[in-house]
């Protein structure tokens, strides 16, 4: 029997935000990104797609819980033209026994948990927390404070399935490439730069990366840049020009075009839409 996961004594997590993706909405790409000061968990209530977390990639489906370790790169994408239905919870102060602060799981145990027999409990508990978080009254805040630890422990103690099995050699290499790009994506990287850093030929690393991820290393770098730009758009008042420079673009028009092509909206419209959906909150 697997060891039960519990909170460090006296350390209870807090909810920063709760959001709900509506399935009927057209998909808006939230590119590869990280959160340095908090963690997230998502419950997939409808749809299917792909989850990238900590350098690993998983197919996801209805009833899955997606775990995210603070500081790791991650991305959720729908397999269809509309949004994948998720309830997403931003969490601060997560401290589980035997794990670093802000960590839900060890990488070798995977970042996806199928709800299986707990699916009804996960659905109702997630919906209840989301509904009370939206009300924003003092008693609703107290209800959320009581229910969130139950949701976290229920999710963290669900057993992983075959998606967390040992990864093949090429996937390990692809993860090394992901990690390097994720650390250096604001630089003017070329395939030759990545190959030299990882002691791999540019052709070989490009071939393996495309085989595993379905995209080129340079396209992955672009997704990292756009993901960080989205972080900055929704958490700061920086201009598009300032954000373009921060994520590695010297030409703001080029940045705007790349952002709009990937996300479906230009940067400033994306910011406005986010703030409308979050009622002005800038916690992500």
C-alpha positions as CSV (number, residue, x, y, z in Angstrom):
1,X,0.0,0.0,0.0
2,X,1.4,3.4,-1.0
3,X,2.3,5.8,1.8
4,X,-0.4,8.4,2.5
5,X,0.4,12.0,1.6
6,X,-0.4,14.5,4.3
7,X,0.3,18.2,5.1
8,X,3.3,19.2,7.1
9,X,1.9,19.8,10.6
10,X,0.3,23.2,10.9
11,X,0.7,24.1,7.2
12,X,-2.6,24.5,5.4
13,X,-2.8,25.8,1.8
14,X,-4.7,28.8,0.7
15,X,-6.7,29.5,-2.4
16,X,-5.5,32.3,-4.6
17,X,-8.0,32.0,-7.4
18,X,-10.5,29.6,-8.9
19,X,-11.3,29.7,-12.7
20,X,-13.6,27.6,-14.9
21,X,-13.0,27.0,-18.6
22,X,-16.3,26.9,-20.4
23,X,-16.3,24.1,-23.0
24,X,-18.5,26.0,-25.5
25,X,-15.9,28.8,-25.8
26,X,-13.4,28.9,-28.7
27,X,-10.0,27.7,-27.6
28,X,-7.5,30.4,-26.6
29,X,-4.0,29.1,-26.3
30,X,-2.3,29.5,-22.9
31,X,1.2,28.8,-24.0
32,X,3.9,27.0,-22.0
33,X,4.5,29.0,-18.8
34,X,5.5,28.7,-15.1
35,X,4.5,30.2,-11.8
36,X,7.3,31.0,-9.4
37,X,5.3,31.8,-6.3
38,X,2.4,29.3,-6.3
39,X,1.1,26.0,-7.6
40,X,-2.0,24.9,-9.4
41,X,-4.3,21.9,-9.7
42,X,-6.9,21.3,-12.4
43,X,-9.9,19.0,-12.6
44,X,-10.9,18.1,-16.2
45,X,-14.7,18.0,-16.1
46,X,-15.2,17.6,-19.9
47,X,-13.1,17.1,-23.0
48,X,-9.7,15.7,-23.9
49,X,-6.3,17.1,-24.8
50,X,-2.7,17.1,-23.7
51,X,-0.9,18.2,-20.5
52,X,2.8,19.1,-20.5
53,X,4.3,19.4,-17.0
54,X,7.9,19.2,-15.7
55,X,9.1,18.2,-19.1
56,X,6.7,15.3,-19.5
57,X,3.7,15.0,-21.8
58,X,0.4,13.2,-21.0
59,X,-2.8,12.6,-22.9
60,X,-5.7,13.8,-20.7
61,X,-9.4,13.1,-20.5
62,X,-12.6,13.8,-18.5
63,X,-12.1,12.9,-14.8
64,X,-8.4,13.6,-14.7
65,X,-6.7,15.7,-12.1
66,X,-3.7,17.7,-13.3
67,X,-1.0,18.5,-10.8
68,X,1.6,21.2,-11.1
69,X,4.8,21.7,-9.1
70,X,5.6,25.4,-8.5
71,X,8.3,26.6,-10.9
72,X,7.8,23.9,-13.5
73,X,6.9,24.7,-17.1
74,X,3.4,23.5,-18.0
75,X,0.7,23.8,-20.6
76,X,-2.8,22.4,-21.2
77,X,-4.1,22.1,-24.8
78,X,-7.5,20.9,-26.1
79,X,-7.7,18.3,-28.8
80,X,-10.6,20.2,-30.4
81,X,-11.3,23.7,-31.5
82,X,-13.1,24.6,-28.3
83,X,-11.8,24.8,-24.8
84,X,-11.2,21.7,-22.7
85,X,-13.5,22.0,-19.6
86,X,-11.4,22.5,-16.5
87,X,-11.7,23.9,-13.0
88,X,-8.4,25.4,-12.1
89,X,-7.3,26.3,-8.6
90,X,-4.2,28.5,-7.8
91,X,-2.8,27.5,-4.4
92,X,-0.3,29.1,-2.1
93,X,1.4,27.7,1.0
94,X,1.3,24.1,-0.2
95,X,3.6,22.0,2.0
96,X,3.2,18.2,1.8
97,X,5.3,15.8,3.9
98,X,8.4,14.6,2.0
99,X,8.1,17.1,-0.8
100,X,9.6,20.6,-1.4
101,X,7.4,23.6,-0.8
102,X,4.9,24.1,-3.6
103,X,5.2,20.5,-4.9
104,X,2.3,18.1,-5.4
105,X,4.2,15.1,-6.6
106,X,7.6,13.7,-7.5
107,X,8.3,13.7,-11.3
108,X,8.7,9.9,-11.4
109,X,5.1,9.5,-10.1
110,X,3.7,11.6,-12.9
111,X,1.6,14.8,-12.9
112,X,-1.8,13.3,-13.8
113,X,-4.2,11.4,-11.6
114,X,-7.4,9.7,-12.9
115,X,-10.2,10.3,-10.4
116,X,-11.7,6.8,-11.1
117,X,-13.9,5.9,-8.1
118,X,-13.5,9.4,-6.6
119,X,-14.9,11.2,-9.7
120,X,-18.2,12.2,-8.2
121,X,-16.4,13.5,-5.1
122,X,-13.9,15.4,-7.2
123,X,-16.6,16.9,-9.4
124,X,-18.8,18.1,-6.5
125,X,-16.0,19.3,-4.3
126,X,-14.3,21.2,-7.2
127,X,-17.6,22.9,-8.2
128,X,-18.4,23.8,-4.6
129,X,-15.1,25.5,-4.0
130,X,-15.3,27.3,-7.3
131,X,-18.9,28.6,-6.6
132,X,-18.0,29.8,-3.1
133,X,-14.8,31.4,-4.3
134,X,-16.9,33.4,-6.9
135,X,-19.2,34.7,-4.1
136,X,-16.4,36.4,-2.3
137,X,-18.2,36.8,1.0
138,X,-16.6,36.3,4.4
139,X,-18.5,33.1,5.1
140,X,-17.8,31.8,1.6
141,X,-14.1,32.5,2.2
142,X,-14.3,30.3,5.4
143,X,-16.0,27.5,3.5
144,X,-13.3,27.6,0.8
145,X,-10.6,27.5,3.6
146,X,-12.2,24.4,5.0
147,X,-12.8,22.6,1.7
148,X,-9.5,23.3,-0.2
149,X,-7.3,21.1,2.1
150,X,-9.7,18.2,1.5
151,X,-9.5,18.7,-2.3
152,X,-5.7,18.9,-2.2
153,X,-5.3,15.7,-0.1
154,X,-7.9,13.8,-2.2
155,X,-6.0,14.7,-5.4
156,X,-2.5,14.1,-4.1
157,X,-3.4,10.7,-2.7
158,X,-5.0,9.4,-5.9
159,X,-2.7,6.7,-7.5
160,X,-1.0,7.4,-10.8
161,X,-1.8,5.2,-13.8
162,X,0.2,3.9,-16.8
163,X,0.8,7.5,-18.0
164,X,3.4,7.8,-15.2
165,X,5.4,4.8,-16.4
166,X,9.1,4.9,-17.2
167,X,9.8,7.1,-20.2
168,X,11.7,5.8,-23.3
169,X,15.2,7.0,-24.0
170,X,14.2,9.5,-26.7
171,X,11.7,11.1,-24.3
172,X,14.4,11.6,-21.7
173,X,16.5,13.4,-24.3
174,X,13.5,15.5,-25.4
175,X,13.0,16.5,-21.8
176,X,16.6,17.6,-21.5
177,X,16.1,19.8,-24.5
178,X,12.8,21.1,-23.0
179,X,14.6,22.0,-19.8
180,X,17.4,23.8,-21.5
181,X,15.0,25.8,-23.7
182,X,12.8,26.6,-20.7
183,X,15.8,28.1,-18.9
184,X,17.2,30.0,-21.9
185,X,14.2,30.9,-24.1
186,X,14.7,34.7,-23.7
187,X,18.1,34.4,-25.4
188,X,18.7,34.4,-29.1
189,X,18.9,30.6,-29.3
190,X,19.7,28.6,-32.4
191,X,19.7,24.8,-32.9
192,X,23.5,25.0,-32.9
193,X,23.5,26.7,-29.5
194,X,21.2,24.1,-28.0
195,X,23.2,21.3,-29.5
196,X,26.5,22.6,-28.2
197,X,25.1,23.0,-24.7
198,X,23.7,19.5,-24.6
199,X,26.5,17.8,-26.6
200,X,24.1,16.7,-29.3
201,X,24.2,17.3,-33.1
202,X,21.6,20.0,-34.1
203,X,20.0,17.6,-36.6
204,X,19.7,14.8,-34.1
205,X,18.2,16.9,-31.3
206,X,15.7,18.5,-33.8
207,X,14.7,15.0,-35.1
208,X,14.1,13.6,-31.6
209,X,12.3,16.7,-30.3
210,X,9.9,16.7,-33.2
211,X,9.3,13.0,-32.8
212,X,8.4,13.3,-29.2
213,X,6.7,16.7,-29.0
214,X,5.3,17.2,-32.5
215,X,7.0,20.6,-32.8
216,X,10.5,21.9,-33.5
217,X,12.8,23.1,-30.7
218,X,12.5,26.7,-32.1
219,X,8.7,26.5,-32.1
220,X,8.8,25.3,-28.5
221,X,11.0,28.3,-27.7
222,X,8.4,30.5,-29.2
223,X,5.7,28.9,-27.1
224,X,7.8,29.5,-24.0
225,X,8.2,33.2,-24.9
226,X,4.5,33.7,-25.6
227,X,3.6,31.9,-22.3
228,X,5.9,34.2,-20.3
229,X,4.4,37.2,-22.2
230,X,0.9,36.0,-21.1
231,X,2.2,35.9,-17.5
232,X,3.4,39.5,-17.8
233,X,0.3,40.7,-19.6
234,X,-2.0,39.4,-16.8
235,X,0.2,40.3,-13.8
236,X,1.7,43.7,-14.8
237,X,0.9,46.9,-16.5
238,X,4.0,46.6,-18.8
239,X,3.4,47.7,-22.4
240,X,3.6,45.3,-25.3
241,X,6.9,46.9,-26.2
242,X,8.4,46.3,-22.8
243,X,7.1,42.7,-22.7
244,X,8.4,42.0,-26.1
245,X,11.9,43.0,-25.0
246,X,11.7,41.0,-21.8
247,X,10.8,37.7,-23.6
248,X,13.5,38.1,-26.3
249,X,12.0,40.1,-29.2
250,X,13.6,43.3,-30.4
251,X,10.8,44.2,-32.8
252,X,7.4,44.7,-31.1
253,X,5.5,44.3,-34.4
254,X,7.1,40.9,-34.9
255,X,6.2,40.0,-31.3
256,X,2.6,41.1,-31.8
257,X,2.2,39.0,-34.9
258,X,3.7,35.9,-33.4
259,X,1.6,36.3,-30.2
260,X,-1.7,36.8,-32.2
261,X,-0.9,33.8,-34.5
262,X,-0.4,31.5,-31.5
263,X,-3.0,32.8,-29.0
264,X,-5.7,34.0,-31.4
265,X,-5.7,37.5,-30.0
266,X,-3.1,40.3,-30.0
267,X,-1.4,41.0,-26.7
268,X,-3.4,43.9,-25.4
269,X,-6.7,42.3,-26.4
270,X,-5.7,39.2,-24.6
271,X,-5.0,41.3,-21.4
272,X,-8.4,42.9,-21.6
273,X,-10.2,39.6,-22.1
274,X,-8.3,38.1,-19.1
275,X,-9.1,41.0,-16.8
276,X,-12.8,40.8,-17.9
277,X,-13.0,37.1,-17.1
278,X,-11.2,37.5,-13.7
279,X,-13.1,40.7,-12.8
280,X,-9.9,42.7,-12.7
281,X,-8.0,40.2,-10.5
282,X,-4.3,39.8,-11.4
283,X,-3.2,36.8,-9.3
284,X,-1.9,34.6,-12.1
